[in-house]
């Protein structure tokens, strides 16, 4: 599956926008198979439901991930 990505990181959160169609402000991530896509999701957040997000991007053709950076005490 060909994926284009916009990845914004701040101190408090990370916003990852993925799309299966080319967009002018997105960067081409690559032609990812299921294993590579699963590894990418795990690199974004180890606690996310990978299977659910795989289904969502395949069905809708886009996916927005909002990950809150938790402070460790």
C-alpha positions in Angstrom: 0.0 0.0 0.0 1.5 3.4 -1.0 1.5 5.8 1.9 2.0 9.5 2.1 2.6 11.1 5.5 2.5 14.3 7.4 4.2 14.1 10.8 4.1 17.0 13.3 5.7 16.6 16.7 5.6 19.0 19.7 6.5 18.7 23.3 3.0 17.6 24.2 1.8 15.5 21.3 2.5 14.0 17.9 0.1 14.2 15.0 0.6 11.7 12.2 -1.6 12.0 9.1 -1.4 9.1 6.6 -3.1 9.0 3.2 -3.1 6.5 0.4 -3.3 9.2 -2.2 -0.6 11.8 -3.0 -1.0 15.2 -1.3 1.2 18.2 -1.9 2.2 18.8 1.7 2.7 15.1 2.5 5.9 13.1 2.2 6.0 9.8 0.4 6.6 7.1 3.1 6.8 4.2 0.7 5.0 1.2 -0.7 4.5 -0.7 2.6 3.3 -4.3 3.0 1.3 -5.3 6.1 4.4 -6.1 8.1 6.1 -2.8 7.4 2.9 -0.9 8.1 2.6 -2.7 11.4 6.2 -1.9 12.3 5.5 1.8 11.5 2.5 1.9 13.8 4.6 0.3 16.6 7.2 3.0 16.1 4.6 5.7 16.5 3.1 4.3 19.7 3.7 0.8 21.3 0.3 0.9 23.0 -1.9 1.5 20.0 -4.3 -1.1 18.6 -2.4 -2.0 15.4 -5.0 -4.4 14.0 -7.7 -1.8 14.3 -5.6 0.9 12.6 -4.6 -1.4 9.8 -8.3 -2.1 9.1 -9.1 1.6 9.2 -6.4 2.8 6.7 -7.3 0.0 4.3 -11.0 0.8 4.4 -10.9 4.6 4.4 -7.6 5.2 2.6 -6.5 7.7 5.3 -5.8 7.7 9.0 -5.0 10.4 11.5 -3.2 9.4 14.7 -3.0 11.8 17.7 -0.4 10.6 20.3 0.0 12.4 23.6 3.5 12.5 24.9 3.3 11.3 28.5 5.7 12.7 31.0 7.6 10.1 33.0 8.0 10.9 36.7 
